[in-house]
Amino acid sequence: MTMNMSRYSCLSCKPQKGLALVTVLIVVAMVAVIATQISTEGYLSERTTYNISNTEQAYFYARGLEQYGITGLQLSLKEEGGNNKVHLAQQWATQKVAFPIEEDGELVGSLSGEIVDRNSCFDLNAITTMGPPPSSSTSGSTSGSTANNTSNTTTANTTTNSSSQTRAPDPNQPTVGQTIYQDMLALVTFPEDVEVSTSALAESLRDWIDEDTEPFGADGAEDTEYTGYAKPYRTANGPISSVNELLVIKGYTREVVDAIRPYVCTIPPTTGTQDNIVINVNTLKPENALILAALYDDMNLEMAQQILDDRPEDGYDESSYQSQIGSVANGATIKNGAKIDFVSRVFELRADVTYGRGRAKLNVLVRGEPGQEFKIIQRYFGEPI
């Protein structure tokens, strides 16, 4: 009886030894998993810190390139007659910056930069531009003169009426900016499968920016339009800061925005409503001739193209420009509120820096009167907007 009990006890001990082995294996596996996780998290943390450090270093290089660009721009304009003419043959426009970044003799990155004139595109925020007031002496000479009258360009609109800068657009009349923008859109080539109403695009953009809450025209759109969407929102009722913002405005599909992107830009406005839409004819690229054509009555795209193709290498001055207008587009009249200029006051500096695994894209807008220092009016990171 005793032997049987002993045999039974020994038989019952064998499964317990197997359970202990399984327990040990589970503990070893858990320790291995935890160790792997700790090692992975440590590696990821190290790489994250490394990437953040590289990105910050790229940012500081971009800020350094910003100062380099502003200084170079001011020096270029000072030495090359930028107070009288700003044109595409000057160093700021022809010499793009490209440098390697080396440390201890090893290539660790690169930086590049360029400067773009913002007075050679249509500023979307100018859609509310009213033009000189009817009582202004300058507006009379502008609206009543033809293209071969020098008062039609720079001298016609140089006087700024301080009271007019606080004027709000007449809710019942199209603005000068709206008319010019609509005429420009009429010359843009849109995809064949895209139906576009130029008046509808101009009206919806005006309503997005102007301060009132009443839709303009049949195709205008204020809060009553956008709050009815599946994902409702309100109009900005103020300046836009990016061309991409058009995508949330009625009528502006991706195809429409991509078609007009080469011709438009955004500039933070100064105080009040501006009297004039200013374009520097010396930095306007020939492929953007439709902007020039939209500023005039009785000027077609071919005329504008020829004016830009025949432009001297060092740009037009007022006399040579008026002579060219008289021979190519005699009788064309600049719209009241439009102004042809030969200098620029707003520039965009673009910096692109890579450092290790980090990258920084910096875009800076500067504004300054001829002969004066430039001041930064906008800075943002990412792709140009």
SESEVEX-160271 format. One record per residue (C-alpha): residue number from 0; x, y, z. Coordinates in pm, 1 decimal. Layout:
N
NUM;X;Y;Z
...
//
This chain:
385
0;0.0;0.0;0.0
1;285.9;224.6;82.6
2;463.1;149.3;-242.6
3;150.8;230.6;-439.5
4;117.6;566.7;-270.6
5;484.1;644.0;-333.5
6;448.6;556.7;-698.7
7;144.4;780.2;-724.3
8;331.0;1071.2;-564.4
9;623.5;1040.2;-805.7
10;396.1;1026.3;-1103.3
11;223.4;1343.9;-991.1
12;558.0;1526.1;-961.6
13;648.3;1503.8;-1335.3
14;392.6;1753.4;-1465.9
15;509.3;2011.8;-1212.6
16;862.7;2002.8;-1352.3
17;726.6;2076.3;-1706.8
18;519.9;2368.6;-1580.4
19;825.7;2527.9;-1423.8
20;1011.8;2503.6;-1754.3
21;727.4;2669.3;-1941.8
22;717.1;2946.4;-1681.9
23;1088.2;3009.8;-1722.6
24;1054.9;3025.4;-2101.8
25;766.9;3273.9;-2076.4
26;969.3;3497.1;-1843.2
27;1270.9;3484.0;-2076.1
28;1050.6;3574.1;-2374.2
29;892.7;3865.6;-2187.9
30;1235.2;3996.1;-2086.0
31;1353.4;3968.4;-2446.5
32;1046.2;4159.1;-2570.9
33;1089.9;4429.7;-2309.3
34;1459.4;4461.3;-2387.2
35;1385.8;4487.8;-2760.1
36;1120.4;4752.2;-2696.3
37;1353.7;4954.3;-2475.9
38;1627.7;4929.1;-2737.8
39;1388.3;5032.5;-3018.6
40;1248.0;5325.0;-2821.0
41;1599.4;5437.0;-2737.3
42;1697.2;5423.3;-3103.9
43;1385.9;5611.0;-3213.1
44;1438.2;5871.1;-2942.4
45;1797.8;5915.8;-3052.2
46;1696.6;5951.2;-3418.2
47;1417.4;6194.3;-3328.3
48;1658.4;6410.2;-3131.0
49;1907.1;6392.2;-3417.6
50;1642.2;6492.4;-3674.4
51;1516.2;6778.2;-3457.7
52;1871.2;6901.8;-3414.1
53;1929.9;6885.6;-3790.3
54;1604.3;7066.3;-3864.9
55;1688.5;7341.0;-3617.1
56;2032.3;7376.7;-3772.6
57;1872.7;7402.1;-4118.2
58;1635.9;7668.1;-3980.4
59;1925.1;7881.2;-3854.5
60;2102.2;7849.8;-4188.6
61;1778.4;7962.1;-4358.7
62;1751.7;8263.6;-4129.0
63;2112.0;8349.0;-4210.7
64;2032.5;8322.8;-4581.7
65;1737.1;8554.5;-4520.8
66;1965.6;8829.2;-4391.8
67;2214.1;8760.6;-4669.8
68;1935.4;8796.3;-4927.4
69;1800.1;9122.5;-4787.1
70;2147.0;9273.3;-4773.6
71;2227.7;9151.3;-5124.5
72;1900.1;9286.4;-5261.7
73;1957.1;9631.5;-5114.0
74;2316.3;9636.8;-5239.1
75;2215.6;9524.2;-5588.6
76;1947.1;9790.5;-5621.6
77;2176.8;10058.3;-5482.2
78;2463.3;9980.4;-5719.9
79;2250.5;9914.9;-6028.5
80;2017.2;10213.3;-6025.3
81;1730.7;10042.7;-5845.1
82;1594.1;10378.1;-5731.6
83;1496.9;10455.6;-6091.1
84;1451.8;10114.2;-6251.0
85;1416.4;9758.7;-6123.2
86;1456.4;9499.6;-6397.3
87;1540.7;9134.4;-6457.2
88;1899.1;9198.2;-6570.9
89;2006.2;9311.8;-6224.6
90;2204.1;9080.0;-5999.0
91;1918.5;9014.5;-5755.8
92;1725.4;8852.5;-6043.0
93;2006.4;8677.4;-6229.2
94;2222.2;8534.3;-5950.9
95;2059.8;8257.9;-5751.5
96;2243.3;8146.5;-5439.7
97;2363.2;7784.3;-5410.3
98;2621.8;7674.2;-5155.2
99;2729.6;7338.7;-5008.2
100;2741.7;7305.5;-4629.1
101;3058.6;7138.4;-4505.5
102;3179.5;7049.3;-4156.5
103;3528.1;6912.2;-4090.0
104;3575.7;6867.1;-4463.4
105;3259.8;6656.3;-4495.9
106;2953.5;6755.3;-4697.9
107;2655.4;6766.0;-4461.0
108;2400.2;6964.9;-4659.6
109;2327.2;7245.3;-4901.9
110;2146.1;7574.7;-4923.7
111;1989.3;7763.8;-5212.1
112;1791.0;8080.5;-5248.0
113;1630.6;8318.4;-5493.2
114;1451.3;8652.7;-5497.7
115;1118.2;8708.1;-5672.4
116;949.8;9040.8;-5744.3
117;597.3;9057.0;-5604.8
118;512.1;9368.0;-5811.1
119;495.7;9155.6;-6126.5
120;184.2;8954.6;-6038.9
121;-177.8;9038.9;-5965.7
122;-226.4;9074.1;-5591.5
123;-549.3;8892.6;-5504.2
124;-605.1;9127.9;-5211.8
125;-628.8;9412.3;-5464.0
126;-972.7;9286.5;-5567.4
127;-1123.0;9557.5;-5343.7
128;-908.2;9837.5;-5490.8
129;-1131.5;10135.3;-5558.9
130;-904.9;10352.7;-5771.5
131;-848.8;10724.3;-5713.6
132;-1163.1;10905.5;-5598.0
133;-1355.8;11098.3;-5865.1
134;-1262.7;11429.5;-5702.0
135;-890.9;11347.6;-5730.3
136;-708.5;11546.4;-5995.0
137;-497.2;11243.8;-6076.4
138;-791.2;11022.3;-6156.4
139;-913.2;11264.6;-6418.5
140;-587.0;11258.3;-6607.4
141;-573.5;10880.6;-6585.2
142;-920.0;10798.2;-6709.1
143;-917.1;11062.0;-6977.7
144;-573.2;11003.0;-7124.9
145;-455.3;10758.6;-7385.4
146;-156.0;10529.0;-7375.1
147;82.8;10773.9;-7536.8
148;23.8;11034.1;-7266.2
149;287.3;11009.8;-6993.1
150;40.3;11114.0;-6724.1
151;-119.4;10777.8;-6793.7
152;139.8;10576.1;-6601.1
153;364.3;10664.4;-6313.2
154;277.7;11032.6;-6285.4
155;-94.4;10980.7;-6312.1
156;-131.6;10791.5;-5988.0
157;159.8;10891.8;-5770.9
158;-54.5;11119.5;-5555.4
159;-220.9;10927.6;-5274.0
160;-538.2;11064.3;-5127.6
161;-524.8;10984.8;-4757.1
162;-898.1;10995.3;-4713.0
163;-948.4;10745.6;-4992.2
164;-740.9;10483.4;-4812.0
165;-1023.5;10433.7;-4564.2
166;-1298.0;10408.6;-4824.1
167;-1502.7;10090.1;-4838.1
168;-1597.9;9946.0;-5178.6
169;-1937.0;10052.2;-5309.6
170;-2152.2;9741.7;-5255.7
171;-2345.2;9815.5;-5574.0
172;-2055.4;9879.7;-5812.8
173;-1766.0;9660.9;-5927.5
174;-1428.6;9776.6;-5800.0
175;-1133.6;9862.6;-6023.9
176;-953.7;9555.3;-5891.8
177;-1253.0;9338.5;-5970.1
178;-1270.6;9463.9;-6328.1
179;-898.8;9413.0;-6391.4
180;-905.9;9067.9;-6233.2
181;-1204.4;8962.4;-6441.4
182;-1040.4;9087.4;-6762.8
183;-723.4;8895.6;-6672.8
184;-920.1;8575.2;-6608.8
185;-1075.9;8611.5;-6954.0
186;-726.8;8568.7;-7102.4
187;-625.2;8268.8;-6889.1
188;-625.9;7927.7;-7057.1
189;-832.6;7689.4;-6845.4
190;-862.7;7311.5;-6900.6
191;-1116.0;7226.1;-7169.7
192;-1329.8;7019.6;-6933.8
193;-1357.8;7300.8;-6677.9
194;-1648.0;7544.8;-6707.3
195;-1546.3;7888.7;-6582.7
196;-1741.9;8209.9;-6533.9
197;-1493.1;8493.9;-6494.2
198;-1753.8;8723.2;-6342.6
199;-1853.7;8457.4;-6088.6
200;-1490.6;8401.7;-5984.4
201;-1434.1;8775.1;-5943.7
202;-1753.5;8827.1;-5745.9
203;-1695.7;8537.1;-5506.1
204;-1336.8;8648.3;-5439.8
205;-1451.1;9004.2;-5370.9
206;-1713.7;8881.3;-5124.0
207;-1457.4;8663.7;-4948.0
208;-1229.4;8963.7;-4886.3
209;-1457.3;9266.0;-4849.9
210;-1588.5;9357.6;-4506.9
211;-1961.2;9360.1;-4578.1
212;-2192.8;9061.5;-4548.7
213;-2405.0;9122.7;-4857.9
214;-2331.8;8911.8;-5168.3
215;-2223.6;9114.0;-5470.9
216;-2398.9;9036.7;-5796.3
217;-2572.0;8716.0;-5894.4
218;-2273.9;8492.9;-5821.5
219;-2142.3;8649.4;-5503.1
220;-2110.0;8438.0;-5188.0
221;-2113.5;8545.7;-4825.2
222;-2176.5;8355.6;-4501.5
223;-2522.1;8244.6;-4614.3
224;-2353.6;8038.5;-4888.5
225;-2075.6;7875.4;-4689.1
226;-2270.3;7803.6;-4371.1
227;-2501.6;7585.5;-4578.5
228;-2222.7;7342.4;-4670.6
229;-2192.0;6995.8;-4515.1
230;-1890.2;7132.1;-4326.6
231;-1993.6;7494.7;-4272.4
232;-1757.3;7788.7;-4235.4
233;-1764.5;8164.4;-4271.8
234;-1602.0;8410.3;-4510.5
235;-1274.7;8571.8;-4408.1
236;-1403.1;8926.7;-4464.3
237;-1039.4;9029.8;-4481.1
238;-718.4;8982.1;-4679.7
239;-607.8;8632.8;-4776.3
240;-253.3;8520.6;-4705.8
241;-210.9;8239.8;-4958.6
242;-313.6;8154.7;-5312.2
243;-415.0;7814.8;-5174.6
244;-688.6;7987.1;-4974.9
245;-878.6;8022.3;-5301.7
246;-965.4;7652.4;-5273.3
247;-1226.3;7726.7;-5004.5
248;-1393.6;8000.0;-5209.5
249;-1697.0;7928.0;-5424.4
250;-1605.3;7834.9;-5782.9
251;-1233.4;7783.6;-5723.6
252;-1162.7;7419.2;-5792.8
253;-813.0;7271.5;-5794.0
254;-803.4;7299.4;-6174.2
255;-903.7;7665.9;-6167.4
256;-647.1;7756.5;-5900.5
257;-366.8;7573.4;-6081.9
258;-453.5;7759.0;-6404.1
259;-432.6;8107.3;-6248.9
260;-148.3;8038.6;-6003.7
261;131.1;8166.1;-6237.9
262;-33.7;8508.3;-6259.6
263;-148.6;8582.2;-5904.6
264;1.6;8629.3;-5560.9
265;-88.9;8769.6;-5220.0
266;64.5;9072.9;-5052.8
267;-26.5;9177.0;-4698.8
268;-203.9;9510.0;-4747.4
269;-107.2;9833.9;-4580.6
270;-368.2;10020.1;-4380.0
271;-693.7;10094.6;-4553.5
272;-806.9;10037.3;-4911.1
273;-542.8;10108.3;-5173.2
274;-602.1;10347.1;-5461.1
275;-395.5;10174.0;-5728.3
276;-295.9;9833.8;-5864.0
277;76.5;9865.6;-5938.6
278;267.7;9643.1;-6180.7
279;636.9;9678.5;-6263.4
280;654.6;9633.2;-6639.2
281;1030.5;9570.9;-6618.4
282;996.2;9251.4;-6412.8
283;680.8;9120.0;-6577.0
284;772.7;8801.3;-6764.0
285;662.6;8773.7;-7129.3
286;459.4;8460.1;-7052.3
287;256.0;8672.4;-6810.2
288;167.9;8936.4;-7068.1
289;-203.0;8890.1;-6998.6
290;-155.9;9087.0;-6673.9
291;-36.5;9387.5;-6873.3
292;-321.3;9350.8;-7122.7
293;-577.8;9346.0;-6840.1
294;-456.7;9683.9;-6711.2
295;-556.0;9856.9;-7036.4
296;-865.8;9912.2;-7239.8
297;-818.9;9838.3;-7609.7
298;-498.6;9634.8;-7562.3
299;-504.4;9270.6;-7668.5
300;-272.1;8992.2;-7561.6
301;-59.4;9013.9;-7876.3
302;10.9;9382.4;-7814.5
303;109.7;9319.6;-7455.4
304;330.9;9029.8;-7561.7
305;513.8;9245.8;-7815.0
306;570.0;9522.9;-7559.8
307;738.8;9276.0;-7324.5
308;932.0;9099.9;-7601.7
309;1073.5;9434.5;-7722.1
310;1168.7;9547.2;-7372.1
311;1532.9;9665.4;-7346.4
312;1765.9;9446.9;-7143.6
313;1792.0;9713.0;-6874.5
314;1416.5;9774.1;-6880.7
315;1193.6;10061.7;-6981.1
316;1192.5;10408.9;-6837.7
317;881.5;10620.1;-6868.2
318;981.9;10783.0;-7195.7
319;1079.9;10462.2;-7375.4
320;774.9;10281.2;-7245.0
321;537.4;10549.1;-7367.2
322;708.0;10546.3;-7704.8
323;665.4;10168.5;-7728.2
324;300.0;10188.7;-7623.4
325;239.4;10455.4;-7886.7
326;386.0;10240.8;-8164.6
327;239.5;9904.1;-8061.7
328;-90.1;9990.2;-7894.7
329;-169.4;10347.5;-7991.9
330;-502.5;10447.7;-7841.8
331;-495.5;10195.6;-7559.5
332;-604.0;10356.1;-7232.9
333;-491.8;10239.5;-6892.0
334;-778.6;10165.5;-6655.3
335;-846.6;10415.0;-6380.2
336;-675.5;10275.1;-6070.0
337;-413.3;10075.2;-6261.8
338;-55.5;10197.7;-6255.9
339;250.2;10098.6;-6458.8
340;569.7;10142.0;-6262.2
341;938.6;10083.2;-6333.6
342;1052.9;10008.0;-5979.3
343;939.2;9746.9;-5727.2
344;860.8;9778.4;-5360.2
345;775.4;9423.3;-5253.6
346;1003.4;9123.2;-5296.2
347;990.9;8761.5;-5184.5
348;1304.5;8583.5;-5063.8
349;1297.4;8204.0;-5085.7
350;1546.8;7985.5;-4898.2
351;1575.1;7606.2;-4916.7
352;1822.9;7438.5;-4678.5
353;1905.3;7073.0;-4613.2
354;2126.2;6974.1;-4321.6
355;2174.6;6606.7;-4254.6
356;1826.3;6461.6;-4233.5
357;1668.5;6803.7;-4165.7
358;1520.9;7050.5;-4411.1
359;1386.4;7403.0;-4385.9
360;1205.0;7607.9;-4651.2
361;1171.8;7972.8;-4560.0
362;982.2;8240.8;-4752.0
363;1008.2;8606.2;-4654.9
364;825.1;8908.6;-4794.2
365;997.1;9244.8;-4765.1
366;867.5;9590.1;-4851.2
367;1055.4;9915.9;-4898.8
368;1043.4;10237.8;-5094.1
369;1324.4;10299.6;-5347.8
370;1642.4;10398.7;-5165.7
371;1509.1;10292.2;-4824.4
372;1576.3;9983.9;-4617.2
373;1347.5;9685.0;-4661.3
374;1126.9;9571.9;-4376.7
375;996.8;9219.0;-4330.4
376;618.2;9208.6;-4362.9
377;563.3;8831.2;-4370.4
378;760.0;8514.9;-4292.3
379;638.0;8159.7;-4333.0
380;777.5;7809.5;-4371.4
381;697.9;7555.0;-4638.6
382;634.0;7578.4;-5010.2
383;584.8;7924.3;-5164.2
384;223.3;8031.1;-5139.5
//
